[in-house]
Amino acid sequence: MFKKLRNHFILINLLTTSLILVTAFTSIYLIAKNTSESRKPTPINTNIEFLDNDGDSISFHQIMEEHIRADRADSLRSLLVTLIITGLGVELTVAVLSYYLAEQAIKPVKTAYEAQKIFIANASHEIKTPVAAIKANLEAADLSETNHWIKNIELEADKIETLNLALLKLAKTDTLKETLKIEEFDLARVSKSTLNSFKSRLEQKKIDLKFNCADKKVKLNKSDFKEIFEILLDNAIKYCDKEINIEIDNKKLIIKNDGTTIPKDKIAHIFDRFYQVDKSSNGSGLGLAIADSLAKRNSWDLSASSTSQNTTFELKY
């Protein structure tokens, strides 16, 4: 993430400098060229004539004019070469300075981001123990099932546990440094196995599922592929009305659902952490952020689009 930010900063500086240099140097060259062409040679009062290679007569004045024009053309070429070399030198200097300044500029942001990741990981671990204790005590306590206050506590404890698990997963994804495990697996078999765990929810909401998967073997990070698939399918079911279309091949995964659509001004934030288009809906706003983080660490491309008819998530791997 920070490499992209740094490179974006350098690119903006280089493009800005290039635009300024091209404009300035082009103006200098054109002014020099127009000045050279508009300046007339000083008249030379002499009647001396020579013979050229073809035996034709040519005056000393004509010879001097040709020499002057040739010298001016050489000067313009020399000016052009000088401007090009100077421009390249300036661009190289700007690139080096931009790299250094970008590193210095993003250092506080990087430090704060690292501190945030550590805080999330530590806080999640600290929350995990008391939540587990609360749930264990509620299960062990001899309480009437009709006590709705206890039921409310159980529901809220479940919500906290779900949120905490999402935070732990996000922290793990952020801090994971080991080499990704790439393995060959049957795409159709793994996809169908993942889909089976959602059958009851699909039947409960009476969703018409259209599933098409290529019967091929792929070499990918299987666990991350499955988790992204699960997150995207869970999201599609949550906001679907009647129909979900799933297309999977050896290059991409596409999940499309009807129902709730995402406004254009909010689609850019759909993968932000804790961001929810519908604030009243259940969930923590971390699912798509986790999917995006998993995709980025595998160098996959995860994108979203939405129209008045449907919402589409596409994962290219």
Secondary structure, 3 states (H helix, E strand, C coil): CHHHHHHHHHHHHHHHHHHHHHHHHHHHHHHHHHHHHHCCCCCCCCCCEEECCCCCEEEHHHHHHHHHHHHHHHHHHHHHHHHHHHHHHHHHHHHHHHHHHHHHHHHHHHHHHHHHHHHHHHHHHHHHHHHHHHHHHHHHCCCCCCCHHHHHHHHHHHHHHHHHHHHHHHHHHHHCCCCCCCEEEEHHHHHHHHHHCCHHHHHHCCCEEEEEECCCEEEECHHHHHHHHHHHHHHHHHHCCCEEEEEECCCEEEEEECCCCCCCCCHHHCCCCCCCCCCCCCCCCCHHHHHHHHHHHCCCEEEEEECCCCEEEEEEC
